[in-house]
């Protein structure tokens, strides 16, 4: 694994936001970003990247969730439990 790849496990929501903001702030804005994980994590990375000046075309992501649930989370709709 290359030295610029890192994993963070078991962080609380605020710790996750701080880790994302810190890592992105230290990177050149022309760096392509590759993000994978649950939809809320990806949404947070995309939001921070946009605020810091990344172009959408340079932020690549892969969601790990069922398609319907992902679509709802990405557009901000509340998820509903099926009975």
ZIKA-V444561 format. One record per residue. N is the residue number from 1. RES is the residue in one letter. NEAR is the number of other ideal C-beta (glycine too) atoms within 10 Angstrom. Layout:
# ZIKA-V444561
n->{N	N}
res->{RES	RES}
near->{NEAR	NEAR}
This chain:
# ZIKA-V444561
n->{1	2	3	4	5	6	7	8	9	10	11	12	13	14	15	16	17	18	19	20	21	22	23	24	25	26	27	28	29	30	31	32	33	34	35	36	37	38	39	40	41	42	43	44	45	46	47	48	49	50	51	52	53	54	55	56	57	58	59	60	61	62	63	64	65	66	67	68	69	70	71	72	73	74	75	76	77	78	79	80	81	82	83}
res->{X	X	X	X	X	X	X	X	X	X	X	X	X	X	X	X	X	X	X	X	X	X	X	X	X	X	X	X	X	X	X	X	X	X	X	X	X	X	X	X	X	X	X	X	X	X	X	X	X	X	X	X	X	X	X	X	X	X	X	X	X	X	X	X	X	X	X	X	X	X	X	X	X	X	X	X	X	X	X	X	X	X	X}
near->{6	4	5	8	7	8	5	11	4	6	13	8	10	8	11	16	15	12	14	20	15	10	15	18	9	7	13	5	11	9	12	10	16	11	17	12	14	14	18	13	19	21	16	19	23	18	12	19	21	12	10	12	9	20	11	9	7	13	17	11	16	9	19	11	17	9	8	11	14	16	13	16	18	16	7	7	9	6	12	9	4	5	3}
